[in-house]
Amino acid sequence: MRTLGSLLLALQVQSEGAPAFGSDLITLLADATPINQAVLVILVVFSVASWAIILQKFWSFRRSERDTSRFLEIFRRSSKFSEVQAACPTLPATPLVGVFQAGYAEINAQFRTTSAGAAPASNPPAAAARPMLKSLDGVDRALIRAATTEVSKLERRMTFLATTASVTPFIGLFGTVVGIMIAFQRIGLTGSTNLAIVAPGISEALIATAMGLFAAIPALVFYNHFTHRVKEFSAAMDDFALEFLNIAERNFT
């Protein structure tokens, strides 16, 4: 017990006499060379921008997921495509709206073409004919084009996260290498290897590497997460396109 008490007392005295870590860090940043300060500024900009994209993507994907569920419920409950089209403006966040509107527009275009090539009005009126699609493959191509466009929208700004994850560690490493070179130059000028002379320069150099990792790790983690979410939305669009084609084939062919 006496030994433990002595140890605690020594640690308390040491902590009272040692400067605070925060003040040491601020001092290192203030005394850093212009090159290291520029490196840190670049890394901070990358980090802030990547976190802004992460928060925006979280909010956007959450809205997309919510609107997708509502859209599918309306689509499967409606008996006509026109009813679904009327509900589309209220669900702007889901990518399925773009896919549906592309298919719906293609069906209407084919119907107009069929009507234009119908028999002249002078002929005796016939019973209302069932609308027929000229090409189901044309509807399929329209759905595929729309799905590709929606995937591109979902992936917007994600390239910056990938760039941040791959570039910022090297920018931090560059700052560290420059800082260590300057630290050794100072040692050569002073001719002393005292720890009080060597340690500040090494600490200053390692801050850049730490900042590079601080910017890169979250960007990489969330890039992988958002890539997985985009794949889920892409699979949902493929399933919806098949469902849309099945309904069009049953009713218009």
Sequence and secondary structure as in RCSB ss.txt:
>XXXX:A:sequence
MRTLGSLLLALQVQSEGAPAFGSDLITLLADATPINQAVLVILVVFSVASWAIILQKFWSFRRSERDTSRFLEIF
RRSSKFSEVQAACPTLPATPLVGVFQAGYAEINAQFRTTSAGAAPASNPPAAAARPMLKSLDGVDRALIRAATTE
VSKLERRMTFLATTASVTPFIGLFGTVVGIMIAFQRIGLTGSTNLAIVAPGISEALIATAMGLFAAIPALVFYNH
FTHRVKEFSAAMDDFALEFLNIAERNFT
>XXXX:A:secstr
 HHHHHHHHHHHHHHHHS  HHHHHHHHHHHS HHHHHHHHHHHHHHHHHHHHHHHHHHHHHHHHHHHHHHHHHH
HH SSHHHHHHHGGG TT HHHHHHHHHHHHHHHHHHHHHHTS  TTS          S HHHHHHHHHHHHHHH
HHHHTTTHHHHHHHHHHHHHHHHHHHHHHHHHHHHHHHHHT   HHHHHHHHHHHHHHHHHHHHHHHHHHHHHHH
HHHHHHHHHHHHHHHHHHHHHHHHHHH 
